[in-house]
């Protein structure tokens, strides 16, 4: 498969998770989310869109760098499988937090998400250092999101 096709597919797969998550988020952001107590360190709403757009793009590039090493390699297949799990967990968090308006369940779930991001990073680093580094902003953002999520649980 040509490299550009792999890159495009990798970006589409990553951004698809964001699109699915945003469907669950869309209505709640302007209704339920406005009514709950949030900590003082909550970022302004306008920041989330550009942050996630950037993170999904970095994730897609990282996926491409790993996939491009050869899908026939077991370690590549393992890395891509871990990536897929964390991507599903990423989407599930939005559904739990915003769609079901269940911050406690979302917090429990984000702990699993964080773990699978870490496992994915470890695998990615073994295959491509650049791919591993591209996931660092993602795990940092999810770490912050977990703290924010827990704070919302405690405040409400």
N, C-alpha and C positions, 0 to 999 in steps of 0.2 A: 504494500500500500504506500502511496506516495506520502512523503513527510507532511506536506501541506494539508492533505486530507486527514491525516492522524491529528494534526494540530487543531483543525476545525472541529473534528468530532470531539476531541478532548475538551475544547472550550464550550461546545454546545452541551455536553454532558454535565459539566460543572455548573454552567449557568442555568440549566434546566432545573437543578435543585433549588436555585434561588427563585426561579419563576414560580415553581410549585409552592415553595414556602411563602412567597409574597401573596399568593392567592389567599392563603390562610390568614395572613397578616393584614391585608388591605382594609377590611371593614373594622377590625378591632382597634387598629391604631387611632382611628378618629372617633371611637366610641368608648369601649371598655377601658382601653389603655390610658385614656385621658382621666378616667375617674379613680384610678388606683394611686396609692401613695408610692412615690419613687424617691430614692436617695438623692441627696444634693449633687452627687457626682454623675447623675444621669446625663449622657450627652444630649445635645439638641437633636430633635427628630430628623432634621435635614442631613445629619452626618451619616445615618445608617445606610441610606441608599448608595452613596459613593463608596463607603467603606466596604460594603458587601460586593458591590460591582468589582472593586479592585481585588478583593479576596478570591472571588470566584474565578476571576481571570488568572490570578497567580496559581490557583489550584489547577486550572485547566492546563496551564503551561507545564506545571510540575507533572501532571498525569502524562502529558505528551512526552516529556523527557524520559520518563520511565518506560512507557509503552514503546518508544522508539528503540529501546535497547533490545527488543525482541521478545515477543509474546511466548515464544517456545521455551524460554528460560523459566524454570519453576519459581525462582525468586521474583521475577517480573510478574508472573501470574498471582503470586501471593501478595505482592505490593498492590496490584490493581484490585484484588479482592478486598483488601483492607481499606483501600481508598473508597470502593463502592459502599462498604458498610458505613464508613464515617459520613459519606455523602447522604445516605438514607437517614442516618441519625441526625444530620444537620437539618434536613427537611422536616423530620419528625418533631424536632424541637419547636419550630415555628407553629406547627399544627397543634402541639400540646399547649404552648404558652399563649398564643393568640387565638387559634381556632377554637380550642376547648376552654380557653381562659383558665388554665390550670397551672399556675406558676410552680407549685410544689412538685407536681409530676414532671414538669419541664426541667426543674432543677435536678431531680434524680436522673433524668434522661441526659442532661448536658454533662453529667459526670462520665457517663458511658461514651458520649461524643468525644469528650476531651481525651479519654483513654485511647479511643480508636484513632484519633488524630495523632497522638504520640506514637502509637504502634505503626501507623502509616509513615510517619516521619522517619522512624528508625529504619524501616524497610527502604524508603526512598533514598535516604542517605547512603545506604549500602550499594545502591544501583547508580545514583547520580547525586553528587553533592549539591549541585544547583537545585535539583528537584526538592531535596530535603530543606534547603535554605528558603525556597519559595513558600514553604508551609509554615515557617516561623511566624510571620505576621498573623496567620490564621489561628494558630494555637494561642498566641498572645491575645488576640481579639476575643476568642472563645473563653479564655481565662477571665478576662474582664467581664464578658457577658455572664459567666457563671457567678461572679461576685455580685453583679447587678441583679441577676435573677434571685439569688439568695436574699439579697437585701429587700427585694420586693416581697418575697415570701414573709420575711420577718416583719415588715412594715404593715402588711395586710393580714 
